[in-house]
Amino acid sequence: MSLQSFVTVALRVLAIYAGMVQLTYTLPFSVNVAQMSRSPAIIVPVGLTITVIACVSAWVLWLLAAPMARIATRQLSQEVSMISLSLADGYSVAFLGIGLLYIGSAADRAICAAYQYLKIAATTSGPLMEQIEFQHVFNAFVPLAFGILMLVKGRSWAVKLAKKHLDAEQQKPTVM
């Protein structure tokens, strides 16, 4: 794996992390504020606009990771080999690391939330959805589901991304 590929993987991991943080914290916060607000007609569009801008920014970081890495490493020797991993292995390690990070940080919240919701369901005779807050459910279960997804599908996505990355590098014209 070249230095440029390593920087590209690092930037894309940062983009995934930034996107998930925005989805798991900003979106539920906006919905919760809108529910408590006296004028949700103003609050909802502003909150959703901020969430969309943040998610689009993470997506743009993902798309521009390779050009940014090329700019960042143009003065350095590309033959610098920090580790002897293929590009697919680099993506795989990154995706598995993100998956384990999210599973480790969200498992306790998900287990506690599931216990509380089961306890509410067992003791309440009314509608269950009135007792449950959207933000708590979202913050408890979405990061856990994302971590499990990254852990399960990380290697296959890594192979596909590496193939796409290498194909894009081979199609670039060489400057002489």
Secondary structure, 3 states (H helix, E strand, C coil): CCHHHHHHHHHHHHHHHHHHHHHHHHHHHHHHHHHHCCCHHHHHHHHHHHHHHHHHHHHHHHHCHHHHHHHHCCCCCCCCCCCCCCHHHHHHHHHHHHHHHHHHHHHHHHHHHHHHHHHHHHHCCCCCCCCCCHHHHHHHHHHHHHHHHHHHHHHHHHHHHHHHHHHHHHHCCCCC
